[in-house]
Amino acid sequence: DKDMDGIVLTHGTDTMGYTAAALSFSLRNLPIPVILVGSQRSSDRPSSDAYLNLKTAVLVAAKAPFAEVGVLMHSNISDDELIVHRGTKVRKMHTSRRDAFQSINSIPLAKIRNGNIEVYKPYKNRGGNLELKAEFENKVALIKCFPGMPSEIFDFLIEKKYRGIVLEGTGLGHAPEYVFSKIKRAIDNGIVIVMTSQCLFGRVNMNVYSTGRILLSMGVIPGEDMLPETALVKLMWVLAQTNDFNEIKELMLSNIAGEISERSEYRGKLL
């Protein structure tokens, strides 16, 4: 509908980041904003953030100059400021606070105070012809690396014919050395493996230590500064677009929807 100024989607907060990432990759060349919004407190509670969040999401969808997928929630525990986070750079960082959501390795798309929208560049401007690419490969797993992790998990995924694995590695992108042979076996069996960091802030750099360089030589793809869950969704999307490993690697290393920052931003809390 060319008369539509924007779209607002209400969503539960627990998995809103996953949906925002999926929409960011699926909706190519968006002409208008798509704003996901939820609440941390139910509408029957005096401290509910539901009404203000929804009201502000409608304002942003109608008036903001950008055409991207965003997540709108409270910026702090009071009602004086709300934030729009980019759909591929947002994570729920608290179980119950109204300001639970935070932009990771990136500044947010916008801040709203007293009905005024302050936007932060860069962003995609409104306009364009929407291209829908909504296919996803389901056989992709997210594995958290930890001391003593069972190496048999890779055998299971090979047996079940999984096509992709995102590793949530330690530090700069590491896994226990005793699982390296299993990682190699998985790659030899056609499973694409992407390395991210459970540190969240900062980016993967697998060239610093020899163990990282060994993983790179096996064919593990560095996930740059992508959130592990964003890398998971992206790999699911990429594997539905192509079966060619070189194309998969190129797409995983390309910034498609703002998921990879040229320079990882760390600002503690929010602006």
Backbone bond lengths (Angstrom), bond angles and torsions (degrees), N, CA, C in turn:
res aa  C-N    CA-C-N  psi(-1)  N-CA   C-N-CA  omega(-1)  CA-C   N-CA-C  phi
1 D - - - 1.457 - - 1.528 109.06 -
2 K 1.328 116.89 113.32 1.464 121.03 -176.79 1.524 112.89 -71.21
3 D 1.347 116.93 -13.57 1.458 120.56 179.11 1.533 112.30 -87.74
4 M 1.305 117.17 -0.25 1.457 120.91 -177.41 1.526 110.21 -85.83
5 D 1.341 116.29 130.31 1.473 121.11 -179.39 1.517 113.14 -87.53
6 G 1.322 117.42 -25.13 1.449 120.84 -178.09 1.514 110.46 -178.17
7 I 1.325 116.43 171.36 1.465 122.53 -178.61 1.521 108.98 -127.84
8 V 1.325 116.02 134.93 1.465 122.47 175.08 1.519 108.35 -116.96
9 L 1.334 115.77 128.86 1.460 121.64 177.40 1.525 108.81 -118.56
10 T 1.332 117.26 120.27 1.461 120.45 173.71 1.528 108.53 -81.42
11 H 1.338 116.01 142.73 1.469 119.09 -170.30 1.522 109.41 -155.79
12 G 1.305 116.86 145.77 1.467 120.79 171.09 1.519 110.14 -63.67
13 T 1.319 116.66 144.69 1.466 119.71 -171.78 1.527 114.31 -76.77
14 D 1.331 118.70 -23.09 1.463 120.01 -174.03 1.523 113.16 -62.99
15 T 1.319 117.45 -38.91 1.466 121.10 -176.83 1.530 112.31 -117.60
16 M 1.314 116.98 16.24 1.463 120.38 -177.16 1.524 111.61 -62.53
17 G 1.337 117.91 -34.79 1.455 121.01 179.14 1.516 112.37 -63.67
18 Y 1.329 117.24 -38.21 1.462 120.98 177.93 1.531 110.72 -64.84
19 T 1.332 115.94 -46.24 1.460 119.96 -179.83 1.523 110.83 -64.14
20 A 1.322 116.96 -41.39 1.465 120.61 179.43 1.525 110.52 -61.12
21 A 1.324 117.45 -41.52 1.460 120.82 178.32 1.524 110.57 -65.85
22 A 1.325 117.04 -44.08 1.467 120.50 -179.67 1.523 111.39 -60.75
23 L 1.321 117.04 -43.08 1.464 120.52 178.59 1.528 111.17 -67.26
24 S 1.323 116.94 -35.33 1.471 121.20 -179.48 1.527 110.91 -61.14
25 F 1.336 116.90 -38.21 1.462 120.26 179.70 1.529 111.90 -83.53
26 S 1.325 116.82 -31.92 1.470 120.63 -175.98 1.521 112.97 -75.45
27 L 1.319 116.62 -38.10 1.473 121.47 -174.09 1.517 109.05 -95.93
28 R 1.313 116.83 88.03 1.451 121.94 -177.46 1.522 110.38 -82.69
29 N 1.323 115.57 139.67 1.463 122.10 177.26 1.529 111.86 57.29
30 L 1.328 115.03 50.88 1.468 120.53 179.95 1.527 111.27 -57.93
31 P 1.332 118.69 135.07 1.466 120.53 175.96 1.521 113.53 -88.59
32 I 1.336 117.62 -19.31 1.464 123.24 -176.07 1.530 109.49 -139.52
33 P 1.338 118.08 163.91 1.466 119.34 178.08 1.531 112.28 -71.86
34 V 1.328 115.22 147.07 1.459 122.41 169.50 1.532 106.06 -121.09
35 I 1.318 116.62 113.29 1.464 121.95 -173.24 1.526 110.13 -112.26
36 L 1.329 115.49 118.98 1.460 120.71 172.84 1.522 108.59 -90.17
37 V 1.322 115.99 140.87 1.460 119.87 -177.48 1.524 109.27 -145.49
38 G 1.317 115.34 143.53 1.454 120.98 177.13 1.514 109.87 -143.29
39 S 1.308 115.98 -168.57 1.467 119.86 176.43 1.518 108.86 -142.89
40 Q 1.313 114.80 145.91 1.459 121.59 177.89 1.529 111.78 -90.10
41 R 1.307 116.29 -20.17 1.475 121.72 179.63 1.527 108.21 -124.19
42 S 1.311 117.36 133.63 1.465 121.48 -177.65 1.521 111.69 -64.11
43 S 1.322 116.15 155.81 1.462 121.57 -172.63 1.526 113.48 -67.73
44 D 1.334 118.92 -13.72 1.466 121.09 179.26 1.524 112.41 -89.39
45 R 1.344 116.67 3.14 1.462 120.28 179.83 1.526 110.24 -102.24
46 P 1.335 117.46 143.32 1.468 120.06 179.26 1.530 112.90 -59.09
47 S 1.326 117.53 -28.98 1.463 120.92 -178.23 1.525 112.84 -91.60
48 S 1.324 117.59 14.00 1.467 120.76 -175.49 1.526 111.35 -60.71
49 D 1.314 114.88 140.59 1.462 121.59 174.90 1.524 111.60 -103.31
50 A 1.332 116.88 5.27 1.467 121.03 -171.94 1.524 112.27 -62.86
51 Y 1.339 117.73 -50.64 1.463 120.69 -174.64 1.527 111.80 -63.55
52 L 1.339 116.80 -49.21 1.462 120.06 -177.50 1.528 111.12 -65.01
53 N 1.322 116.85 -40.16 1.462 119.73 178.63 1.526 111.26 -61.41
54 L 1.331 116.25 -47.65 1.461 120.38 -178.52 1.526 111.53 -65.50
55 K 1.327 116.49 -44.97 1.469 120.63 178.75 1.529 111.23 -58.78
56 T 1.325 116.61 -43.07 1.464 120.48 -178.40 1.519 111.28 -72.37
57 A 1.324 117.58 -33.75 1.469 121.17 177.49 1.522 110.51 -62.18
58 V 1.332 116.69 -39.67 1.466 120.65 177.41 1.530 109.93 -64.65
59 L 1.322 116.97 -42.58 1.463 121.32 177.78 1.525 110.84 -58.74
60 V 1.326 116.43 -47.94 1.465 120.64 -177.76 1.526 110.60 -65.53
61 A 1.324 117.27 -43.79 1.466 120.54 -179.59 1.522 111.42 -61.39
62 A 1.317 116.21 -33.71 1.470 119.99 -177.81 1.520 112.99 -84.44
63 K 1.330 118.35 -32.65 1.462 120.81 -167.67 1.530 115.97 -116.45
64 A 1.329 119.16 -21.60 1.473 120.17 -175.44 1.525 110.42 -64.64
65 P 1.330 117.76 146.61 1.469 121.16 -177.04 1.519 113.99 -80.54
66 F 1.339 117.29 -10.94 1.470 119.07 -175.84 1.527 111.22 -92.83
67 A 1.325 114.62 157.93 1.461 121.81 176.81 1.524 108.09 -124.83
68 E 1.313 115.28 77.98 1.456 122.25 -179.61 1.524 109.30 -139.96
69 V 1.324 115.73 168.06 1.456 121.37 172.09 1.523 107.91 -83.70
70 G 1.326 116.37 126.95 1.456 121.16 -179.53 1.514 112.11 -132.61
71 V 1.315 115.34 159.58 1.462 122.47 174.64 1.518 107.76 -117.03
72 L 1.324 117.28 120.22 1.464 121.74 -178.11 1.519 110.22 -106.04
73 M 1.350 114.97 125.39 1.460 121.54 176.77 1.527 108.33 -149.97
74 H 1.324 116.13 -179.99 1.464 120.94 178.88 1.533 111.06 -66.19
75 S 1.338 114.88 145.92 1.454 121.15 175.74 1.525 111.57 -87.05
76 N 1.319 116.81 -29.52 1.463 122.25 178.81 1.519 108.56 -146.38
77 I 1.326 117.29 -175.55 1.464 119.26 -173.88 1.523 113.03 -77.85
78 S 1.332 117.98 -12.42 1.460 120.92 176.95 1.529 109.39 -92.35
79 D 1.331 115.92 -176.06 1.464 120.82 -176.40 1.521 112.95 -104.05
80 D 1.325 118.07 17.85 1.462 119.05 -172.54 1.525 114.31 -91.42
81 E 1.343 117.57 -9.95 1.463 118.49 -176.06 1.522 110.66 -154.18
82 L 1.340 115.39 136.74 1.456 121.63 175.53 1.524 109.13 -124.56
83 I 1.337 115.67 159.98 1.463 121.55 -173.96 1.529 109.69 -131.04
84 V 1.335 115.43 142.16 1.460 120.83 170.63 1.526 107.52 -107.33
85 H 1.319 115.96 118.73 1.457 122.22 178.89 1.526 109.53 -97.89
86 R 1.318 117.36 143.56 1.471 121.03 174.55 1.526 109.17 -63.62
87 G 1.324 116.22 139.01 1.461 121.59 -172.53 1.507 115.96 -61.34
88 T 1.336 117.63 -22.78 1.466 120.85 -179.57 1.526 112.93 -99.96
89 K 1.336 117.05 0.71 1.467 120.47 -174.21 1.523 113.05 -125.51
90 V 1.304 117.54 20.31 1.459 119.93 -172.25 1.519 111.13 -117.86
91 R 1.333 115.31 143.53 1.461 120.63 175.96 1.525 109.76 -141.29
92 K 1.325 114.80 144.12 1.463 120.87 171.82 1.518 107.83 -77.62
93 M 1.348 116.17 117.34 1.457 121.64 -171.38 1.526 113.52 -109.11
94 H 1.317 117.98 2.01 1.466 121.23 178.66 1.519 107.88 -148.91
95 T 1.333 115.76 147.93 1.460 118.99 -176.12 1.517 113.98 -73.11
96 S 1.340 117.83 -30.20 1.466 118.60 -169.72 1.526 115.74 -137.71
97 R 1.335 118.99 -18.67 1.468 120.02 -177.69 1.531 110.55 -63.27
98 R 1.328 114.95 150.18 1.455 119.22 179.33 1.528 112.08 -70.87
99 D 1.330 116.81 -22.61 1.468 120.84 176.40 1.527 111.07 -100.97
100 A 1.332 115.97 39.65 1.463 121.45 -173.48 1.526 113.65 -66.97
101 F 1.324 117.23 -26.29 1.463 119.87 -174.09 1.524 111.50 -90.76
102 Q 1.331 114.47 142.39 1.455 120.13 -177.04 1.524 110.12 -142.12
103 S 1.320 116.55 142.82 1.465 121.23 172.07 1.529 108.33 -77.43
104 I 1.330 116.38 131.04 1.462 122.26 -177.02 1.528 109.48 -109.27
105 N 1.330 115.71 126.85 1.476 122.64 179.28 1.524 113.05 60.63
106 S 1.319 116.96 23.53 1.462 120.44 -176.88 1.526 109.52 -162.52
107 I 1.319 115.75 152.37 1.451 118.98 170.43 1.529 108.37 -79.16
108 P 1.328 118.86 157.07 1.469 120.62 179.57 1.528 111.51 -72.71
109 L 1.319 115.06 173.16 1.465 120.83 177.57 1.524 111.53 -76.49
110 A 1.334 116.58 -38.15 1.463 118.72 -174.57 1.524 111.07 -161.64
111 K 1.330 114.27 159.24 1.457 123.23 174.31 1.521 107.15 -127.37
112 I 1.333 117.22 139.89 1.462 121.24 -177.06 1.523 109.40 -124.70
113 R 1.338 115.88 123.81 1.459 122.78 176.49 1.521 108.61 -134.38
114 N 1.330 115.93 128.47 1.466 121.64 177.46 1.526 112.63 52.90
115 G 1.315 115.98 37.38 1.458 120.56 178.19 1.513 114.94 80.62
116 N 1.336 117.04 0.29 1.466 121.08 178.94 1.521 110.35 -98.22
117 I 1.329 116.15 130.64 1.466 122.26 -178.31 1.520 109.41 -99.45
118 E 1.323 116.26 118.67 1.458 121.57 174.87 1.523 108.10 -108.11
119 V 1.329 117.14 117.20 1.463 120.91 -175.15 1.523 110.65 -100.86
120 Y 1.324 114.89 156.56 1.460 121.58 -179.44 1.526 109.61 -122.42
121 K 1.305 115.93 126.87 1.464 120.62 177.92 1.525 109.64 -82.78
122 P 1.362 116.21 156.09 1.457 127.88 2.73 1.530 111.48 -85.41
123 Y 1.315 115.45 156.37 1.467 121.36 173.44 1.528 107.91 -155.45
124 K 1.325 115.69 161.32 1.456 120.73 177.21 1.519 109.24 -82.77
125 N 1.319 117.26 127.99 1.457 121.86 179.18 1.529 111.48 -72.63
126 R 1.303 115.32 158.57 1.459 121.04 174.37 1.532 110.73 -59.67
127 G 1.322 115.41 153.33 1.454 121.01 178.11 1.508 111.57 106.36
128 G 1.302 116.51 149.62 1.461 121.98 -179.84 1.515 110.24 132.70
129 N 1.302 115.21 167.53 1.464 122.00 178.90 1.519 109.02 -105.02
130 L 1.308 116.16 114.37 1.452 122.06 -176.51 1.525 111.53 -60.36
131 E 1.340 115.35 133.17 1.453 121.99 172.83 1.520 107.50 -120.87
132 L 1.324 115.94 120.37 1.460 121.14 -176.53 1.523 110.28 -94.27
133 K 1.339 115.93 120.13 1.461 122.51 174.57 1.521 107.80 -128.72
134 A 1.313 115.70 81.58 1.464 121.11 -168.17 1.524 114.05 -105.74
135 E 1.338 117.39 21.90 1.463 119.29 177.95 1.536 109.91 -89.40
136 F 1.330 115.98 140.97 1.460 122.11 179.16 1.531 110.12 -136.61
137 E 1.325 115.64 143.12 1.464 121.96 174.95 1.527 108.65 -89.20
138 N 1.335 116.74 121.89 1.460 120.53 -176.01 1.525 113.81 -77.90
139 K 1.324 117.64 -25.58 1.464 119.66 -173.92 1.526 111.36 -85.63
140 V 1.328 114.56 65.72 1.458 123.34 176.53 1.526 107.49 -133.16
141 A 1.323 117.16 134.47 1.465 121.78 -176.41 1.522 110.83 -119.46
142 L 1.326 115.07 151.74 1.465 123.23 174.65 1.522 107.93 -113.08
143 I 1.342 116.28 119.47 1.462 121.28 -176.18 1.524 110.01 -118.67
144 K 1.318 115.65 126.62 1.464 120.44 175.98 1.528 109.12 -88.86
145 C 1.334 115.29 126.64 1.472 120.26 178.92 1.529 109.92 -82.80
146 F 1.334 115.88 139.11 1.462 120.39 178.01 1.529 109.13 -158.30
147 P 1.332 118.21 156.53 1.460 120.54 178.19 1.526 110.38 -59.48
148 G 1.308 115.99 127.05 1.463 120.34 -179.84 1.518 114.06 87.94
149 M 1.339 118.09 6.41 1.463 119.94 -179.83 1.534 109.62 -58.89
150 P 1.335 117.48 141.55 1.470 120.01 -177.56 1.530 111.23 -73.77
151 S 1.312 116.84 123.45 1.459 120.45 -179.62 1.529 111.54 -70.64
152 E 1.339 116.89 -19.21 1.461 121.00 -177.85 1.521 113.07 -64.27
153 I 1.336 116.27 -17.31 1.461 118.66 -179.73 1.526 111.11 -60.52
154 F 1.338 117.22 -32.59 1.461 120.48 178.27 1.527 110.45 -69.44
155 D 1.342 117.50 -38.09 1.462 121.04 176.77 1.525 110.48 -61.09
156 F 1.327 115.83 -41.73 1.466 120.60 179.47 1.525 110.72 -60.90
157 L 1.336 116.28 -46.16 1.468 119.96 -177.64 1.523 111.61 -68.33
158 I 1.336 116.76 -33.92 1.468 119.78 175.02 1.527 110.02 -65.13
159 E 1.325 115.69 -45.14 1.471 120.66 -179.17 1.524 111.38 -62.12
160 K 1.329 116.20 -37.74 1.464 120.85 -178.57 1.528 112.49 -84.61
161 K 1.350 115.52 5.85 1.468 122.19 175.10 1.532 112.80 59.97
162 Y 1.326 115.26 44.32 1.462 119.81 172.73 1.528 108.99 -69.29
163 R 1.329 115.43 152.35 1.464 120.38 -176.84 1.525 112.62 -105.93
164 G 1.325 117.25 -17.44 1.450 119.52 -177.58 1.515 112.78 -152.17
165 I 1.331 115.58 150.01 1.466 122.55 175.61 1.528 107.57 -136.59
166 V 1.324 116.21 132.00 1.457 121.60 168.80 1.520 107.18 -106.17
167 L 1.325 115.89 120.73 1.459 121.29 176.93 1.521 109.51 -92.43
168 E 1.312 116.49 129.42 1.455 121.62 172.99 1.529 106.01 -96.01
169 G 1.325 115.18 85.72 1.453 121.53 -172.37 1.517 113.09 -79.60
170 T 1.324 115.08 173.35 1.458 120.15 176.18 1.526 109.91 -88.48
171 G 1.327 115.65 152.59 1.460 121.54 173.62 1.514 114.21 51.43
172 L 1.325 115.67 -126.00 1.465 122.30 -175.89 1.523 113.52 -76.30
173 G 1.331 116.43 -0.16 1.451 120.59 179.35 1.517 111.83 120.26
174 H 1.338 116.36 68.63 1.461 120.52 -174.23 1.527 110.65 -131.16
175 A 1.324 113.82 157.13 1.459 122.64 175.50 1.529 107.44 -137.27
176 P 1.331 118.37 158.15 1.471 119.97 177.88 1.529 110.99 -57.56
177 E 1.319 116.11 137.72 1.464 120.30 -175.88 1.525 112.97 -62.64
178 Y 1.346 117.39 -27.82 1.463 118.49 -177.27 1.535 112.69 -70.12
179 V 1.336 117.99 -11.64 1.470 119.42 176.53 1.531 111.72 -96.29
180 F 1.329 117.95 -0.94 1.466 120.37 -176.81 1.534 111.98 -58.97
181 S 1.315 117.34 -40.58 1.464 119.39 -179.10 1.526 111.26 -64.18
182 K 1.332 116.08 -34.44 1.468 120.21 177.97 1.528 110.87 -71.73
183 I 1.330 115.75 -38.12 1.468 119.39 176.11 1.526 109.69 -61.96
184 K 1.330 116.36 -43.78 1.463 120.57 178.56 1.524 110.97 -61.86
185 R 1.326 116.58 -41.95 1.461 120.42 179.19 1.526 110.81 -62.99
186 A 1.337 116.27 -40.79 1.470 119.99 178.83 1.524 110.48 -62.41
187 I 1.323 117.33 -45.15 1.463 121.25 179.71 1.525 110.33 -63.85
188 D 1.334 117.01 -41.75 1.463 120.64 178.12 1.523 111.92 -62.68
189 N 1.333 116.32 -24.36 1.467 121.28 178.11 1.525 112.31 -92.24
190 G 1.326 116.34 12.96 1.457 120.35 172.77 1.507 115.72 89.15
191 I 1.335 117.83 10.28 1.464 120.31 178.66 1.530 108.88 -86.67
192 V 1.312 116.54 128.30 1.460 122.15 176.91 1.529 108.12 -82.62
193 I 1.335 117.08 128.50 1.465 121.04 -178.61 1.524 109.49 -119.87
194 V 1.330 115.18 128.20 1.462 123.01 179.94 1.518 108.90 -117.92
195 M 1.330 116.71 135.15 1.463 121.62 -179.16 1.526 110.99 -102.58
196 T 1.335 116.24 127.65 1.462 122.57 172.16 1.527 108.05 -123.14
197 S 1.329 117.18 -178.82 1.462 120.32 -179.14 1.516 111.31 -120.69
198 Q 1.327 115.65 136.26 1.462 120.11 176.21 1.524 112.01 -76.42
199 C 1.345 116.96 -4.67 1.466 120.07 174.08 1.526 111.80 -67.20
200 L 1.330 117.92 -25.29 1.461 126.14 -177.81 1.522 111.62 73.68
201 F 1.330 117.66 -62.44 1.464 119.50 -179.83 1.528 109.99 -81.58
202 G 1.331 115.78 142.07 1.451 121.19 -175.39 1.515 110.34 93.61
203 R 1.341 116.55 -175.52 1.448 119.95 -176.51 1.520 111.03 -132.51
204 V 1.321 114.68 158.47 1.454 122.13 176.71 1.532 109.24 -67.74
205 N 1.331 115.70 136.26 1.473 121.34 171.66 1.522 107.32 -141.94
206 M 1.320 115.83 97.40 1.460 121.48 -172.65 1.525 112.37 -89.96
207 N 1.336 117.27 6.49 1.459 121.09 177.38 1.524 113.31 -92.56
208 V 1.321 117.60 -8.15 1.466 120.67 -173.83 1.524 111.46 -72.56
209 Y 1.336 116.86 -45.79 1.468 121.04 -176.46 1.525 110.53 -115.19
210 S 1.315 115.29 155.63 1.472 120.46 -176.15 1.523 112.12 -61.33
211 T 1.341 117.17 -35.33 1.462 119.27 179.96 1.529 111.48 -63.33
212 G 1.324 116.16 -38.18 1.459 119.96 176.52 1.513 111.40 -66.51
213 R 1.319 116.30 -39.94 1.464 120.45 179.81 1.527 111.00 -65.69
214 I 1.332 116.80 -34.66 1.468 120.26 176.72 1.526 109.97 -63.52
215 L 1.324 116.57 -44.46 1.467 120.25 178.89 1.528 111.10 -62.29
216 L 1.323 116.89 -40.66 1.459 120.28 176.86 1.522 111.11 -61.05
217 S 1.320 116.27 -42.21 1.465 120.13 -179.29 1.524 112.00 -65.79
218 M 1.327 116.51 -26.25 1.471 120.38 176.37 1.531 111.91 -72.73
219 G 1.344 115.49 -24.31 1.457 119.27 -177.63 1.508 114.52 116.22
220 V 1.352 117.04 8.62 1.466 119.99 175.58 1.527 108.96 -67.74
221 I 1.330 116.77 134.25 1.461 122.46 -177.76 1.523 109.12 -94.45
222 P 1.329 119.14 125.05 1.469 120.55 177.67 1.530 110.77 -70.75
223 G 1.325 115.67 137.45 1.456 120.55 -176.62 1.517 114.58 -91.89
224 E 1.339 117.10 13.88 1.471 121.84 178.96 1.526 110.12 53.28
225 D 1.329 118.88 -127.17 1.472 120.03 -179.80 1.529 111.71 -111.56
226 M 1.324 116.17 27.55 1.465 119.90 177.51 1.526 111.07 -70.81
227 L 1.309 116.26 142.07 1.456 120.99 168.50 1.528 108.86 -60.95
228 P 1.334 118.96 144.06 1.468 119.75 179.03 1.518 113.33 -54.63
229 E 1.333 117.48 -42.64 1.462 119.23 -179.05 1.527 112.14 -70.58
230 T 1.339 117.34 -31.84 1.458 119.72 174.79 1.517 110.37 -67.71
231 A 1.339 116.73 -41.56 1.467 120.74 176.86 1.525 110.73 -61.69
232 L 1.329 117.01 -37.84 1.459 121.20 177.13 1.520 110.81 -60.57
233 V 1.320 116.36 -51.95 1.463 121.03 -179.07 1.533 110.58 -62.74
234 K 1.327 116.03 -41.47 1.468 119.69 -179.89 1.522 110.92 -63.36
235 L 1.333 117.66 -44.28 1.459 120.05 179.92 1.529 110.76 -64.03
236 M 1.327 117.66 -38.73 1.460 120.82 175.02 1.520 110.59 -59.13
237 W 1.336 115.68 -41.14 1.470 120.71 -179.44 1.522 110.84 -70.76
238 V 1.327 117.50 -45.27 1.469 121.51 -177.70 1.527 110.80 -62.72
239 L 1.329 117.59 -42.79 1.459 120.73 -178.18 1.524 112.62 -66.35
240 A 1.329 116.49 -19.54 1.468 120.43 174.96 1.528 111.90 -83.88
241 Q 1.348 116.76 -11.77 1.468 120.91 -178.87 1.530 111.99 -94.41
242 T 1.345 117.24 -31.48 1.470 120.28 -174.03 1.518 110.70 -156.46
243 N 1.339 115.41 154.44 1.463 121.77 174.85 1.522 111.80 -106.91
244 D 1.325 117.50 -5.30 1.448 122.08 -176.60 1.536 110.29 -80.47
245 F 1.351 117.60 123.13 1.463 120.36 -174.62 1.520 111.93 -60.47
246 N 1.328 117.76 -42.55 1.465 120.24 -178.81 1.528 111.20 -62.36
247 E 1.325 116.72 -38.98 1.462 120.48 177.28 1.525 110.51 -68.69
248 I 1.336 115.84 -39.53 1.470 120.22 177.85 1.524 110.12 -60.88
249 K 1.331 116.42 -47.13 1.460 121.06 -179.69 1.521 110.70 -61.94
250 E 1.325 116.96 -43.39 1.464 120.54 -179.60 1.526 110.97 -62.44
251 L 1.325 116.67 -42.52 1.459 119.97 179.56 1.523 111.30 -67.69
252 M 1.330 117.66 -40.15 1.469 120.60 -179.67 1.523 111.42 -65.73
253 L 1.325 117.40 -28.67 1.458 121.43 -179.79 1.529 112.49 -92.51
254 S 1.327 116.65 -1.91 1.473 121.29 -179.99 1.520 110.22 -96.85
255 N 1.309 116.21 144.58 1.455 121.61 176.52 1.525 108.58 -85.24
256 I 1.314 116.48 102.85 1.460 121.68 -173.55 1.520 111.85 -95.40
257 A 1.332 116.99 -41.06 1.472 120.57 -174.63 1.522 111.29 -137.72
258 G 1.333 116.48 36.52 1.455 120.12 179.02 1.510 114.28 78.81
259 E 1.340 117.01 12.43 1.463 120.79 -176.30 1.522 113.40 -78.42
260 I 1.349 117.09 -21.49 1.458 121.89 178.85 1.523 108.51 -115.96
261 S 1.307 116.70 123.93 1.462 121.48 179.55 1.523 109.80 -92.75
262 E 1.327 115.53 141.29 1.458 119.02 174.23 1.524 110.43 -62.63
263 R 1.323 114.48 -37.69 1.465 121.38 176.41 1.521 107.88 -137.53
264 S 1.325 116.56 122.32 1.462 120.53 -177.29 1.523 110.45 -69.24
265 E 1.330 115.81 123.66 1.462 121.51 -179.82 1.521 109.85 -91.02
266 Y 1.340 116.17 134.28 1.457 120.38 172.46 1.518 108.48 -130.28
267 R 1.329 115.83 114.62 1.456 120.40 -177.02 1.525 111.34 -124.65
268 G 1.317 116.21 23.77 1.455 119.05 -178.52 1.507 109.66 67.46
269 K 1.333 117.27 -109.74 1.460 120.43 176.37 1.517 107.65 -82.14
270 L 1.294 117.33 -139.12 1.453 121.00 -179.10 1.519 110.40 -100.09
271 L 1.322 115.56 174.52 1.461 120.58 -179.90 1.523 110.95 -59.81
